[in-house]
Amino acid sequence: MSEFEHCLDYFLEEIESVVDKQLQKAYRVRADACGLDCRCGWIYVCASEGWIAFYHGKVLIGNRLEYYGGFEYIPYENKAFIGEYTFYFGCERVQDAIKIFEEKILSIGCDT
């Protein structure tokens, strides 16, 4: 393995570690818990920090959250493509979905 490949592996491991730490702060829920189409699948919601993440694997094409959830209209600057996840933040569409999630959680007596 070349020095470049070794460095690249190291950076990718560090990125995965940071993503994992962020995801630990979030709830993993079905998209319909946020008022989104259930065909979006599972998402991560971090109400306290105001973001939603979607696991897309190694392929960005066919992101169900973008297609069925209307997230394709979110400006590029409010998306972060990190590893196998896309994070959405800082816009009305995301905040509306988080608000619906918070209302559902509070209605059953949980804390976000």
MOWO-V371210 format. One record per backbone hydrogen bond with DSSP energy under -1.0 kcal/mol. CO is the residue of the C=O (numbers start at 1). NH is the residue of the N-H. If there is no record, write none. Layout:
BEGIN
co,nh
CO,NH
CO,NH
END
This chain:
BEGIN
co,nh
2,6
3,7
4,8
5,9
6,10
7,11
8,12
9,13
10,14
11,15
12,16
13,17
14,18
15,19
16,20
17,21
18,22
19,23
20,24
22,25
23,26
27,45
29,43
30,33
31,34
31,36
32,35
37,40
38,41
41,31
43,29
44,53
45,27
46,50
46,51
51,46
52,88
53,44
54,86
63,67
64,68
65,71
66,72
70,73
71,74
75,78
76,79
78,89
80,87
82,85
84,56
84,57
85,82
86,54
87,80
88,52
91,95
92,96
93,97
94,98
95,99
96,100
97,101
98,102
99,103
100,104
101,105
102,106
103,107
105,110
106,109
END
